[in-house]
Amino acid sequence: MEQAPLDPERQLQPAPLEPLGSPDAGLGAAVGKEAEGAGEESSGVDTMTHNNFWLKKIEISVSEAEKRTGRNAMNMQETYTAYLIETRSVEHTDGQSVLTDSLWRRYSEFELLRSYLLVYYPHIVVPPLPEKWAEFVWHKLSADNMDPDFVERRRIGLENFLLRIASHPILCRDKIFYLFLTQEGNWKETVNETGFQLKADSRLKALNATFRVKNPDKRFTDLKHYSDELQSVISHLLRVRARVADRLYGVYKVHGNYGRVFSEWSAIEKEMGDGLQSAGHHMDVYASSIDDILEDEEHYADQLKEYLFYAEALRAVCRKHELMQYDLEMAAQDLASKKQQCEELVTGTVRTFSLKGMTTKLFGQETPEQREARIKVLEEQINEGEQQLKSKNLEGREFVKNAWADIERFKEQKNRDLKEALISYAVMQISMCKKGIQVWTNAKECFSKM
């Protein structure tokens, strides 16, 4: 993953109508141009906004989370959390910042937005949502999705999700995203009018393509393996961090016993009492500080979790490529079969066993008129198949070009974000150790004054 992939345009040089000749020749097709595909196939709903100036001039925030009770689609009462999204203009005519829009969204609406983006932008590594249920938590942290601390971390994650989309050069221009931020009523109906559910690829079809594609692109295969390994490594890292947090919590809290013992000891000493009492106080402060420390650690854990979920976004791009490659190979196979049938009719020779050949032997040869009619139909089908195959190859080149451009963008973002997160985590650990040293230094001074 760290090595730059080969130029897709330079790789895809084989003739368009020979997709099975090499792994690179029939790479999956694109859904369309970045700014056109969504709007042209959306049942009359234009999903791209041509005026993206607003995104450069507003601030997006998820400022509040509120617990609510209502009825779901099954008319059953449920408790859920709603999040307040605020969009604020950066500049106004008088130079003041002004609140432009404010609306509430449920987590399920964020999920709907992402599902839509996955369908209409399959070549893009779509930002993931924060976890719906707490994972990789240490034992003192609640796994309840209604826990206030968890809801707060998810609020931050949802805000980050929106900012990721807003900063993406393509996704930021989508009209459905714009309406998500500005249109509270009937937004779901607007999304459903795009018909994106009908365009979504089934999991069974994707699984079938994975096992039956004959000429996979090594770059996408390597990317899929990398995403699996990235997910595995981050999962292990988060588990280690949770175990360390458990033990660290215990170590810090045990220091509270020092404080209790020193306080009890101070009660029976006259000359040493003040020093012991002060040292006990420092130990109590040290023991109680672990709660804030581990709360800060959760912030860095959530940053790692984002890239844990990004691994699935990478695999989604690979699966789409496999599906399109498989469709291309099936189209090429069907075209080759029709060409063979046409050749057999023209020459009167049958190369392979076929039901039609057996029928001819049993019931006699076709008349010249029947054969000519069949040849004409096959020639039309062959011409249509060649055009479809050529189109799929051209779309495939566009897909690979766009996909790798976005993967490169993602790689730069990943390297920058993880580097910053790991450095910040190390700095926090250093600060924590320094505070521990300071506590014992203070205790030493207390002991020295006795």
Phi, psi and chi 1 to 4 in degrees:
 res  aa     phi    psi   chi1   chi2   chi3   chi4
   1 MET       -  -30.9 -178.6   71.2  180.0      -
   2 GLU   -77.5  -16.7  -63.8  -55.4  -35.3      -
   3 GLN   -86.3  137.5  -64.2  179.7   -7.9      -
   4 ALA   -66.7  131.7      -      -      -      -
   5 PRO   -69.1  157.3   25.9  -33.6      -      -
   6 LEU   -65.3  154.4  -61.3  175.0      -      -
   7 ASP   -62.0  116.2 -178.6    4.9      -      -
   8 PRO   -61.2  -34.3   19.6  -30.8      -      -
   9 GLU   -68.9  -33.7  -66.4 -175.0  -54.0      -
  10 ARG   -75.8  -30.8 -176.5  165.4   57.2   83.3
  11 GLN   -71.0  -36.8  -76.9  -78.0   95.0      -
  12 LEU   -89.8   67.4  -63.7  171.0      -      -
  13 GLN  -101.8  -19.7  -65.4  -57.2  -36.7      -
  14 PRO   -58.9  158.1  -24.5   34.4      -      -
  15 ALA   -59.0  139.4      -      -      -      -
  16 PRO   -58.7  -31.1  -22.7   32.5      -      -
  17 LEU   -92.2   13.2  -60.6 -178.2      -      -
  18 GLU  -126.7   61.3  -61.4  177.8    0.0      -
  19 PRO   -70.6  -19.1   27.9  -35.3      -      -
  20 LEU   -95.4    5.5  -55.8 -179.6      -      -
  21 GLY   -77.1  -25.4      -      -      -      -
  22 SER  -153.9  159.1   73.3      -      -      -
  23 PRO   -59.5  -27.1  -23.6   33.7      -      -
  24 ASP   -88.2  -16.7  -70.3  -29.6      -      -
  25 ALA   -76.1    2.4      -      -      -      -
  26 GLY  -153.8   36.9      -      -      -      -
  27 LEU   -63.8  146.2  -68.6  167.7      -      -
  28 GLY   -46.7  155.4      -      -      -      -
  29 ALA   -87.5  152.8      -      -      -      -
  30 ALA   -83.9  155.7      -      -      -      -
  31 VAL   -74.6  -20.1  172.4      -      -      -
  32 GLY   150.6 -179.2      -      -      -      -
  33 LYS   -64.3  153.0  -65.6 -177.9  179.7  179.4
  34 GLU   -57.4  -38.0  -62.4  167.5  -10.1      -
  35 ALA  -101.7    2.8      -      -      -      -
  36 GLU  -115.6  -33.6  -63.9  175.5   -3.2      -
  37 GLY   -57.6  -38.6      -      -      -      -
  38 ALA   -69.4  -45.3      -      -      -      -
  39 GLY   -73.1  -33.1      -      -      -      -
  40 GLU   -75.7  -21.0  -65.5  176.0   -6.1      -
  41 GLU  -117.6   28.7  -58.9  176.9  -21.4      -
  42 SER  -113.0   33.0   59.0      -      -      -
  43 SER    54.9   40.6  -56.0      -      -      -
  44 GLY    87.9   -2.0      -      -      -      -
  45 VAL   -98.9  114.0  178.9      -      -      -
  46 ASP   -75.9  116.2 -177.5    8.1      -      -
  47 THR   -96.2    2.5   59.4      -      -      -
  48 MET  -111.5  135.5  -61.9  -59.9  -64.2      -
  49 THR  -101.6  124.0  174.7      -      -      -
  50 HIS   -78.9  -16.8  -60.0  -71.1      -      -
  51 ASN  -101.8   88.6 -178.8   14.4      -      -
  52 ASN   -96.9   15.1   62.1  -13.8      -      -
  53 PHE   -62.7  -33.0  178.2   75.9      -      -
  54 TRP   -61.1  -33.4   62.1  -85.0      -      -
  55 LEU   -68.6  -27.3  -96.2  179.3      -      -
  56 LYS   -82.2   -7.9  -61.0  177.7 -178.5  179.5
  57 LYS  -120.9   11.4  -66.0  -65.0 -177.6 -178.8
  58 ILE  -129.3  160.3   67.6  169.4      -      -
  59 GLU  -110.6  137.5  -65.4  175.9  -10.3      -
  60 ILE  -113.4  132.9  -58.0  172.0      -      -
  61 SER  -146.5  147.8   65.3      -      -      -
  62 VAL  -105.1   98.1 -180.0      -      -      -
  63 SER   -89.7  -25.2   57.6      -      -      -
  64 GLU  -142.4  157.5  -67.0 -177.9   31.7      -
  65 ALA  -128.8  136.6      -      -      -      -
  66 GLU  -135.7  130.7 -178.4  177.7  -79.9      -
  67 LYS   -80.5  129.1 -174.1  176.3  179.9  179.7
  68 ARG  -132.5  163.8  -65.5 -177.7  176.7 -178.2
  69 THR  -128.1  134.5  -58.2      -      -      -
  70 GLY  -160.0 -169.2      -      -      -      -
  71 ARG  -112.2  139.7  -66.1 -167.3  174.5  -84.4
  72 ASN   -90.1 -169.4   56.8   21.7      -      -
  73 ALA   -64.2  -24.4      -      -      -      -
  74 MET   -89.6   10.2  -57.3  -64.4  -67.2      -
  75 ASN    61.2   30.7 -160.1   32.0      -      -
  76 MET  -106.5  141.4  -61.8  177.0   62.9      -
  77 GLN   -70.9  138.3 -171.6  166.2  -24.1      -
  78 GLU  -144.3  157.0   63.3  174.1  -12.0      -
  79 THR  -109.2  132.4  -58.8      -      -      -
  80 TYR  -144.1  172.7   61.3   91.2      -      -
  81 THR  -113.3  130.8  -56.7      -      -      -
  82 ALA  -108.0  147.2      -      -      -      -
  83 TYR  -121.6  134.7  -61.0   88.6      -      -
  84 LEU   -89.2  118.1  179.4   63.6      -      -
  85 ILE  -101.4  126.3  -58.4  173.5      -      -
  86 GLU  -118.9  134.3  -65.7 -177.9  -15.6      -
  87 THR  -117.7  126.1   52.4      -      -      -
  88 ARG  -126.1  130.3 -174.0 -178.5  -59.9  -88.5
  89 SER   -67.6  138.3   61.6      -      -      -
  90 VAL   -73.5  -39.9  177.0      -      -      -
  91 GLU  -130.0  148.1  -65.6  179.7   -3.1      -
  92 HIS  -131.4  173.8 -165.7   52.4      -      -
  93 THR   -59.9  -33.1   53.0      -      -      -
  94 ASP   -96.1   10.0   56.3    0.2      -      -
  95 GLY    83.4    1.2      -      -      -      -
  96 GLN   -97.1  150.0  -60.7  -64.4  -39.5      -
  97 SER   -80.4  132.9  178.1      -      -      -
  98 VAL  -127.9  136.4  177.4      -      -      -
  99 LEU   -71.4  121.8 -177.0   65.3      -      -
 100 THR   -99.6  -38.0   56.3      -      -      -
 101 ASP  -148.9  150.3  -83.5  -66.3      -      -
 102 SER  -151.8  124.2  174.5      -      -      -
 103 LEU  -152.9  163.2   49.9   79.9      -      -
 104 TRP  -105.4  141.3  -66.8   88.5      -      -
 105 ARG  -135.2  145.7  -65.2  -75.5 -174.6 -154.0
 106 ARG   -89.0  162.3  -65.4 -177.1   58.8  173.2
 107 TYR   -59.4  -37.4 -175.8   88.2      -      -
 108 SER   -62.3  -28.5   58.6      -      -      -
 109 GLU   -73.7  -34.8  -67.2  176.2  -72.6      -
 110 PHE   -62.4  -40.3  -76.2   86.6      -      -
 111 GLU   -62.9  -40.6  -71.0  180.0  -48.9      -
 112 LEU   -63.4  -42.0 -177.8   60.5      -      -
 113 LEU   -60.0  -45.6  172.1   62.8      -      -
 114 ARG   -67.5  -38.9 -172.9  171.2 -171.9  -86.5
 115 SER   -60.4  -41.4  -63.4      -      -      -
 116 TYR   -62.3  -45.4  157.7   81.3      -      -
 117 LEU   -63.5  -37.8  -65.8  175.1      -      -
 118 LEU   -62.2  -36.9  -76.6  170.6      -      -
 119 VAL   -74.7  -43.7  171.4      -      -      -
 120 TYR   -86.0  -15.3  -86.7  103.3      -      -
 121 TYR  -131.4   65.3  -56.4   95.0      -      -
 122 PRO   -68.5  -18.4   27.3  -35.5      -      -
 123 HIS   -88.6    2.3   60.9  -76.8      -      -
 124 ILE  -107.5  141.1  -72.2  177.0      -      -
 125 VAL   -79.5   90.8 -175.3      -      -      -
 126 VAL   -69.8  130.2  178.7      -      -      -
 127 PRO   -54.9  141.5  -24.4   34.0      -      -
 128 PRO   -84.6  161.1   32.1  -35.0      -      -
 129 LEU   -87.1  155.6  -72.1  166.0      -      -
 130 PRO   -66.2  161.6   26.2  -34.9      -      -
 131 GLU   -61.6  144.2   57.2 -167.7  -10.0      -
 132 LYS   -83.8  -31.0 -168.3  168.1 -173.7  175.3
 133 TRP  -126.4  141.7  -52.8   93.3      -      -
 134 ALA   -65.2  132.3      -      -      -      -
 135 GLU  -126.2  157.1  -60.4  178.9   48.4      -
 136 PHE    53.8   45.9  -55.5  104.9      -      -
 137 VAL  -100.0  147.1  -63.5      -      -      -
 138 TRP   -81.3  161.7   56.4  -70.3      -      -
 139 HIS   -63.1  -25.0   77.8  -78.6      -      -
 140 LYS   -82.5   -7.7  -71.0  -67.7 -177.7 -179.5
 141 LEU   -96.5  134.4 -162.0   65.6      -      -
 142 SER   -73.1  138.1  173.8      -      -      -
 143 ALA   -95.8    5.6      -      -      -      -
 144 ASP   -72.5  127.3 -179.3    8.7      -      -
 145 ASN   -72.7   -4.8   68.6  -30.6      -      -
 146 MET  -102.1    0.6  -70.7  -65.5  177.8      -
 147 ASP   -62.7  132.3  177.6   74.0      -      -
 148 PRO   -56.1  -40.0  -25.8   34.6      -      -
 149 ASP   -66.0  -41.3  -68.6  -25.2      -      -
 150 PHE   -66.4  -42.3  173.6   73.5      -      -
 151 VAL   -61.1  -38.4  170.2      -      -      -
 152 GLU   -65.6  -42.6  171.8   60.9   17.1      -
 153 ARG   -66.0  -36.6  -65.9 -160.7  -48.7  -83.3
 154 ARG   -69.5  -34.8 -169.9  163.2   67.8  178.6
 155 ARG   -58.1  -44.8  179.7 -164.0   65.8   76.9
 156 ILE   -63.2  -40.4  -64.8  172.6      -      -
 157 GLY   -65.3  -38.8      -      -      -      -
 158 LEU   -67.7  -37.5  -68.2  173.3      -      -
 159 GLU   -63.8  -42.5  179.2  176.3  -67.2      -
 160 ASN   -62.4  -38.7 -175.8   63.5      -      -
 161 PHE   -58.8  -46.6  168.1   72.0      -      -
 162 LEU   -65.9  -38.7  -64.7  179.4      -      -
 163 LEU   -68.2  -34.3  -66.7  175.9      -      -
 164 ARG   -61.7  -44.2  -68.1  -75.7 -164.8 -159.2
 165 ILE   -67.0  -43.7  -63.0  175.0      -      -
 166 ALA   -63.8  -27.2      -      -      -      -
 167 SER   -91.9   -5.3   63.3      -      -      -
 168 HIS   -79.8  133.7 -166.6  -77.1      -      -
 169 PRO   -64.3  -21.4   21.9  -32.8      -      -
 170 ILE  -106.4  -50.2  -61.5  170.8      -      -
 171 LEU   -61.8  -31.3  -61.4 -179.0      -      -
 172 CYS   -63.7  -19.5   71.8      -      -      -
 173 ARG   -92.7    1.1  -65.6 -176.6  -71.1  136.5
 174 ASP   -74.1  134.8 -173.3   87.0      -      -
 175 LYS   -70.1  -35.3 -173.6  175.5 -178.4  179.4
 176 ILE   -63.2  -37.8  -64.3  -61.6      -      -
 177 PHE   -64.8  -42.1  173.0   56.1      -      -
 178 TYR   -60.0  -44.5  168.5   72.9      -      -
 179 LEU   -69.0  -29.8  -65.2  177.0      -      -
 180 PHE   -59.6  -34.8 -179.5   84.3      -      -
 181 LEU   -84.6  -19.4  -59.5  174.7      -      -
 182 THR  -124.9  -19.2   58.5      -      -      -
 183 GLN  -116.9  105.2  176.1 -177.4  -52.2      -
 184 GLU   -79.7  -45.0 -173.0  163.3   14.2      -
 185 GLY   -85.0  140.8      -      -      -      -
 186 ASN    65.0   16.2  -59.9  -38.1      -      -
 187 TRP   -67.0  -41.3  177.6   80.2      -      -
 188 LYS   -60.4  -40.8  -72.1 -176.0 -180.0 -179.9
 189 GLU   -63.1  -38.9  -70.6   74.9    8.4      -
 190 THR   -63.6  -41.0  -57.2      -      -      -
 191 VAL   -64.6  -45.4  179.0      -      -      -
 192 ASN   -65.1  -28.4  -67.9  -30.9      -      -
 193 GLU   -66.1  -20.6  -74.1  174.4    6.1      -
 194 THR   -69.8  -18.0   65.6      -      -      -
 195 GLY    70.6   24.3      -      -      -      -
 196 PHE   -65.3  -27.7   81.2   95.7      -      -
 197 GLN   -63.3  -35.5  -62.4   96.5  -28.9      -
 198 LEU   -71.0  -24.0  -59.6  176.4      -      -
 199 LYS   -90.1  -10.2  -61.0  178.2  178.6   64.9
 200 ALA   -68.9  138.1      -      -      -      -
 201 ASP   -79.0  137.9  -60.9  -47.8      -      -
 202 SER   -74.0  151.3   70.2      -      -      -
 203 ARG   -65.6  -36.2  -67.4 -173.5  177.8 -177.3
 204 LEU   -64.4  -41.1 -178.1   60.4      -      -
 205 LYS   -64.8  -40.9 -176.2  179.3  178.1 -178.1
 206 ALA   -65.2  -41.0      -      -      -      -
 207 LEU   -65.2  -40.1 -175.7   63.3      -      -
 208 ASN   -61.7  -42.5 -177.6   53.9      -      -
 209 ALA   -65.4  -37.0      -      -      -      -
 210 THR   -59.3  -41.2  -61.8      -      -      -
 211 PHE   -89.5  -18.6  -71.8  103.6      -      -
 212 ARG  -109.1  -10.5  -63.1 -173.2   64.6 -178.2
 213 VAL   -65.5  134.5   66.6      -      -      -
 214 LYS   -93.1  -32.4  -64.2  178.3  179.8  178.3
 215 ASN  -125.9   69.2  -64.3  -56.5      -      -
 216 PRO   -68.9  148.6   27.3  -34.7      -      -
 217 ASP   -77.4  125.2 -173.1  -36.7      -      -
 218 LYS   -59.8  -32.4 -173.7  177.1 -176.4  -61.9
 219 ARG   -64.0  -42.1  -68.1  168.9  -64.7  174.4
 220 PHE   -73.7  -33.5  -76.6   91.1      -      -
 221 THR   -63.8  -44.3  -58.7      -      -      -
 222 ASP   -64.2  -37.5  -68.6  -17.1      -      -
 223 LEU   -65.0  -39.7  179.8   63.0      -      -
 224 LYS   -64.1  -43.1 -178.0 -171.3  -74.1 -172.1
 225 HIS   -63.5  -39.1  -69.3  160.8      -      -
 226 TYR   -62.9  -42.9  169.3   78.5      -      -
 227 SER   -63.5  -37.0   65.2      -      -      -
 228 ASP   -63.7  -44.3  -68.2  -21.4      -      -
 229 GLU   -68.8  -38.1  -67.6  170.0   -2.2      -
 230 LEU   -62.0  -44.0  177.8   65.3      -      -
 231 GLN   -62.7  -41.4 -173.4  175.5   44.1      -
 232 SER   -65.3  -45.2  176.2      -      -      -
 233 VAL   -64.2  -46.4  167.7      -      -      -
 234 ILE   -67.1  -36.5  -65.2 -178.7      -      -
 235 SER   -60.4  -45.3  -64.7      -      -      -
 236 HIS   -63.8  -40.7  -70.1  158.5      -      -
 237 LEU   -62.0  -42.0 -176.3   59.9      -      -
 238 LEU   -68.1  -35.7  -72.0  167.9      -      -
 239 ARG   -66.8  -42.6  -70.3 -169.4 -176.2   95.9
 240 VAL   -61.5  -44.2  169.9      -      -      -
 241 ARG   -61.0  -40.0 -179.1 -101.4  160.1 -171.0
 242 ALA   -64.9  -40.2      -      -      -      -
 243 ARG   -66.8  -41.6  -69.7 -161.6  -61.0  -91.0
 244 VAL   -62.8  -41.2  170.0      -      -      -
 245 ALA   -61.7  -41.6      -      -      -      -
 246 ASP   -59.2  -47.8  -80.0  -27.8      -      -
 247 ARG   -70.4  -39.0  -64.3 -173.2 -179.5 -176.0
 248 LEU   -63.9  -40.6 -163.9   61.7      -      -
 249 TYR   -58.7  -43.7 -177.8   84.1      -      -
 250 GLY   -64.3  -42.8      -      -      -      -
 251 VAL   -61.1  -46.2  169.1      -      -      -
 252 TYR   -64.3  -45.2  -92.5   69.0      -      -
 253 LYS   -66.0  -31.3  -70.0  -56.1 -178.6 -177.3
 254 VAL   -63.5  -30.3  166.3      -      -      -
 255 HIS   -61.2  -24.3  -81.7   70.9      -      -
 256 GLY   -62.3  -25.9      -      -      -      -
 257 ASN   -66.6  -33.8  -66.9  -27.2      -      -
 258 TYR   -58.1  -47.1  -81.6  129.2      -      -
 259 GLY   -60.0  -42.8      -      -      -      -
 260 ARG   -65.3  -43.7  177.7  177.4   55.8   79.9
 261 VAL   -66.2  -44.0  171.5      -      -      -
 262 PHE   -63.2  -38.6  -74.6  148.2      -      -
 263 SER   -65.0  -42.4  -64.2      -      -      -
 264 GLU   -65.2  -39.4  -67.8  174.9   -6.2      -
 265 TRP   -64.4  -40.5 -168.4    0.5      -      -
 266 SER   -61.6  -25.6   68.0      -      -      -
 267 ALA   -70.2  -21.3      -      -      -      -
 268 ILE  -105.5    0.6   62.7  173.7      -      -
 269 GLU  -112.3  141.4  -62.5  -73.1   -9.2      -
 270 LYS   -95.1  -55.5  -66.3 -177.5  179.1  179.0
 271 GLU   -77.2  -32.9  -63.4  179.0   -4.0      -
 272 MET   -93.8   -6.4  -61.5  170.2   53.4      -
 273 GLY   -57.9  -47.9      -      -      -      -
 274 ASP   -62.1  -43.3  -68.6  -18.0      -      -
 275 GLY   -63.2  -44.3      -      -      -      -
 276 LEU   -65.3  -40.4  -69.5  170.6      -      -
 277 GLN   -61.8  -43.6 -176.1   69.6   35.6      -
 278 SER   -65.3  -42.1  -62.5      -      -      -
 279 ALA   -62.8  -39.7      -      -      -      -
 280 GLY   -61.9  -38.3      -      -      -      -
 281 HIS   -62.6  -43.2  171.0   71.5      -      -
 282 HIS   -62.3  -38.6  -71.0  -57.4      -      -
 283 MET   -65.9  -38.4  -66.8  -63.7  120.2      -
 284 ASP   -64.3  -41.9  -70.3  -23.2      -      -
 285 VAL   -62.7  -42.2  171.2      -      -      -
 286 TYR   -62.2  -43.6 -177.9   67.5      -      -
 287 ALA   -64.8  -39.4      -      -      -      -
 288 SER   -76.8  -16.6   62.4      -      -      -
 289 SER   -71.8  -18.1   66.4      -      -      -
 290 ILE   -65.2  -28.2 -171.9   60.4      -      -
 291 ASP   -62.5  -46.4  -62.5  -64.9      -      -
 292 ASP   -68.2  -35.8  -68.5  -24.8      -      -
 293 ILE   -63.0  -48.7  -69.2  172.5      -      -
 294 LEU   -71.0  -26.8  -67.3 -177.1      -      -
 295 GLU   -66.0  -40.2 -175.8  177.4  -23.1      -
 296 ASP   -66.2  -35.8  -68.8  -20.3      -      -
 297 GLU   -62.0  -33.8  -89.5 -160.4   14.1      -
 298 GLU   -60.3  -31.3  -73.1  -58.0  -42.2      -
 299 HIS   -61.9  -43.9  169.7   70.0      -      -
 300 TYR   -71.3  -34.7  -60.6  107.7      -      -
 301 ALA   -62.3  -39.1      -      -      -      -
 302 ASP   -66.5  -33.5  -72.1  -20.2      -      -
 303 GLN   -65.2  -39.2  -71.2  178.8  -51.5      -
 304 LEU   -67.7  -39.0  -68.8  175.5      -      -
 305 LYS   -62.2  -33.8  -73.5  179.0 -177.9  179.1
 306 GLU   -57.7  -42.7 -178.9 -174.6   18.5      -
 307 TYR   -79.7  -19.8  -77.8   91.6      -      -
 308 LEU   -62.0  -42.1  176.6   72.6      -      -
 309 PHE   -80.2  -24.3  -55.8  140.3      -      -
 310 TYR   -62.8  -27.4 -104.8  123.5      -      -
 311 ALA   -58.8  -39.6      -      -      -      -
 312 GLU   -68.1  -34.3  175.2   57.2   29.3      -
 313 ALA   -64.1  -38.0      -      -      -      -
 314 LEU   -63.8  -43.1  -73.0  172.7      -      -
 315 ARG   -64.6  -31.6  -75.1 -164.9  -68.2  -90.1
 316 ALA   -62.3  -40.4      -      -      -      -
 317 VAL   -63.4  -42.5  175.8      -      -      -
 318 CYS   -64.7  -41.0  -64.5      -      -      -
 319 ARG   -63.6  -40.6  -76.1 -164.4  -61.0  -90.0
 320 LYS   -63.1  -40.4 -175.2   61.5  179.6 -179.3
 321 HIS   -62.2  -43.2  173.7  -94.7      -      -
 322 GLU   -62.1  -41.9  -71.6  174.2  -21.1      -
 323 LEU   -61.0  -45.0  -88.6  171.0      -      -
 324 MET   -71.5  -35.5  -57.1  171.8   87.0      -
 325 GLN   -65.2  -41.7  172.7   70.1   13.7      -
 326 TYR   -63.9  -44.3  177.3   68.6      -      -
 327 ASP   -59.8  -39.7  -71.6  -18.2      -      -
 328 LEU   -64.5  -43.5 -179.0   61.4      -      -
 329 GLU   -65.7  -38.4  -68.7  176.6   -3.6      -
 330 MET   -65.7  -38.0  -69.4  -60.4   98.6      -
 331 ALA   -65.5  -41.0      -      -      -      -
 332 ALA   -65.7  -39.2      -      -      -      -
 333 GLN   -66.1  -41.6 -177.7  176.6  -36.8      -
 334 ASP   -65.4  -38.6 -177.4   62.7      -      -
 335 LEU   -65.2  -43.5  178.0   61.7      -      -
 336 ALA   -62.2  -37.6      -      -      -      -
 337 SER   -65.4  -42.0  175.4      -      -      -
 338 LYS   -68.5  -37.2  -76.2 -177.1  168.9   56.6
 339 LYS   -62.8  -39.4  -74.7 -176.2  175.5  179.8
 340 GLN   -66.2  -42.0 -179.2  177.8  -29.1      -
 341 GLN   -61.4  -41.6  -67.2  176.3   39.2      -
 342 CYS   -65.0  -42.4 -173.0      -      -      -
 343 GLU   -63.0  -40.9 -177.5 -178.8   -9.8      -
 344 GLU   -65.0  -37.7  -69.7  173.3   -8.0      -
 345 LEU   -67.8  -38.7  -75.0  172.8      -      -
 346 VAL   -69.2  -44.4  171.4      -      -      -
 347 THR   -87.7  -19.6   60.6      -      -      -
 348 GLY    79.0   13.4      -      -      -      -
 349 THR  -111.6  144.1   58.9      -      -      -
 350 VAL  -113.7  115.7  179.4      -      -      -
 351 ARG   -82.2  -34.1  -63.2 -178.0 -178.3  179.4
 352 THR  -127.7  160.5   58.6      -      -      -
 353 PHE   -66.8  137.0  171.4   81.6      -      -
 354 SER  -150.2  155.0   67.2      -      -      -
 355 LEU   -62.0  -36.3 -179.9   61.4      -      -
 356 LYS   -64.1  -39.6 -173.8   64.0  179.5  177.2
 357 GLY   -63.8  -41.9      -      -      -      -
 358 MET   -63.8  -39.9  -72.1  -64.2  -63.2      -
 359 THR   -63.2  -39.9  -56.6      -      -      -
 360 THR   -63.0  -41.6  -59.8      -      -      -
 361 LYS   -66.1  -35.5  -70.2 -178.6  178.8 -179.1
 362 LEU   -78.2  -39.5  -68.7  173.0      -      -
 363 PHE  -114.5    2.6  -59.4  103.3      -      -
 364 GLY    98.3  168.5      -      -      -      -
 365 GLN   -73.9  155.7  -65.0  -72.0  -23.1      -
 366 GLU   -73.8  156.7  -64.9  176.0  -44.9      -
 367 THR   -74.9  156.6   64.2      -      -      -
 368 PRO   -55.7  -36.0  -27.0   36.1      -      -
 369 GLU   -65.8  -41.3  -68.6   79.3    8.5      -
 370 GLN   -64.7  -41.6  -70.7  175.5  -36.4      -
 371 ARG   -65.4  -41.2 -173.4  167.4   61.5 -106.6
 372 GLU   -63.8  -38.9  -73.1  -62.7  -34.2      -
 373 ALA   -64.4  -41.7      -      -      -      -
 374 ARG   -66.4  -40.3  -73.5 -172.4   61.1 -151.7
 375 ILE   -62.1  -41.4  -69.0  174.0      -      -
 376 LYS   -62.8  -43.8 -176.5  177.3 -179.9 -179.5
 377 VAL   -62.4  -44.2  170.9      -      -      -
 378 LEU   -64.5  -39.1  -77.9  172.0      -      -
 379 GLU   -63.4  -38.9  -73.5  176.5  -16.3      -
 380 GLU   -64.8  -42.5  -68.2  176.0   -5.3      -
 381 GLN   -65.7  -37.7  -68.2  176.1  -14.5      -
 382 ILE   -65.1  -43.5  -70.8  170.5      -      -
 383 ASN   -61.8  -43.6 -178.1   61.1      -      -
 384 GLU   -64.8  -41.4 -178.5 -178.6  -12.3      -
 385 GLY   -63.8  -38.6      -      -      -      -
 386 GLU   -64.6  -39.6  -72.8  177.6  -19.7      -
 387 GLN   -66.3  -41.1  -66.6  -60.6  -40.3      -
 388 GLN   -64.4  -42.3  -69.7  178.2   -8.5      -
 389 LEU   -65.6  -40.4 -164.2   59.0      -      -
 390 LYS   -63.0  -42.0 -177.7  177.3 -179.9  179.9
 391 SER   -63.5  -43.1  175.0      -      -      -
 392 LYS   -62.8  -38.5  -74.6 -179.9  179.7  -67.7
 393 ASN   -65.6  -42.6  -88.4  -76.4      -      -
 394 LEU   -64.3  -41.1  -67.0  174.7      -      -
 395 GLU   -66.5  -34.8  -69.9  173.2  -13.2      -
 396 GLY   -62.6  -42.4      -      -      -      -
 397 ARG   -63.0  -39.0  -63.4  169.9 -167.9  -88.3
 398 GLU   -66.4  -40.6 -172.0   72.1   11.9      -
 399 PHE   -61.4  -48.7  177.9   88.0      -      -
 400 VAL   -63.4  -42.0  173.5      -      -      -
 401 LYS   -59.4  -49.3  174.8 -175.8  174.8 -178.0
 402 ASN   -68.7  -40.1  -66.6  -24.6      -      -
 403 ALA   -63.9  -46.3      -      -      -      -
 404 TRP   -70.6  -30.3  -83.0  112.2      -      -
 405 ALA   -62.5  -42.4      -      -      -      -
 406 ASP   -74.0  -33.3 -162.7   64.9      -      -
 407 ILE   -65.1  -39.2  -71.5  166.6      -      -
 408 GLU   -63.3  -41.2  -74.7  -61.0  -54.5      -
 409 ARG   -61.6  -42.9  178.2 -157.2   59.9   78.8
 410 PHE   -63.2  -41.6  166.8   76.6      -      -
 411 LYS   -60.1  -43.6  -75.2  168.6   56.5  179.6
 412 GLU   -62.8  -43.5  -66.8  178.0    2.5      -
 413 GLN   -62.9  -45.5  169.9 -166.0  -59.6      -
 414 LYS   -60.9  -49.3  170.5 -173.2   68.4   71.6
 415 ASN   -60.6  -41.4  -64.8  -19.6      -      -
 416 ARG   -67.2  -46.8 -179.5  177.1   61.5 -108.0
 417 ASP   -67.5  -46.5  -70.1  -11.3      -      -
 418 LEU   -68.3  -36.4  -68.6 -178.6      -      -
 419 LYS   -60.9  -46.6  176.3 -178.4  177.6 -179.5
 420 GLU   -64.0  -41.9  179.7 -179.1  -16.5      -
 421 ALA   -66.2  -43.4      -      -      -      -
 422 LEU   -68.5  -39.2  -68.0  172.7      -      -
 423 ILE   -64.1  -44.0  -70.4  175.6      -      -
 424 SER   -63.6  -37.2  -62.1      -      -      -
 425 TYR   -65.8  -42.4 -178.6   74.5      -      -
 426 ALA   -63.4  -41.9      -      -      -      -
 427 VAL   -61.9  -40.2  169.4      -      -      -
 428 MET   -63.7  -40.4 -171.0 -162.8   73.6      -
 429 GLN   -64.8  -40.4  -64.8  -65.8  -37.2      -
 430 ILE   -62.6  -44.1  -67.3  170.8      -      -
 431 SER   -62.0  -40.6  174.9      -      -      -
 432 MET   -62.1  -42.9  179.6  179.4   66.5      -
 433 CYS   -65.5  -38.2  -67.2      -      -      -
 434 LYS   -64.0  -37.7  -73.1 -178.3  176.5  178.8
 435 LYS   -65.8  -36.9  -71.3  179.5  179.9  178.2
 436 GLY   -63.9  -42.4      -      -      -      -
 437 ILE   -62.3  -40.5  -67.5  173.5      -      -
 438 GLN   -65.1  -38.1 -174.1   60.2   48.9      -
 439 VAL   -61.2  -46.8  165.0      -      -      -
 440 TRP   -71.2  -29.6  -78.2  105.1      -      -
 441 THR   -65.3  -43.1  -59.5      -      -      -
 442 ASN   -63.4  -40.2  -67.4  -20.9      -      -
 443 ALA   -63.6  -38.8      -      -      -      -
 444 LYS   -61.2  -43.1  176.7 -173.7  172.5 -177.3
 445 GLU   -63.3  -38.4  -66.8  177.1   -4.6      -
 446 CYS   -62.6  -42.8  -67.0      -      -      -
 447 PHE   -66.1  -35.0  -61.8  147.7      -      -
 448 SER   -67.0  -28.5  -60.3      -      -      -
 449 LYS   -83.6   -6.0  -65.1  177.1 -179.6  178.3
 450 MET   -72.4      -  -69.4 -168.3  -57.8      -
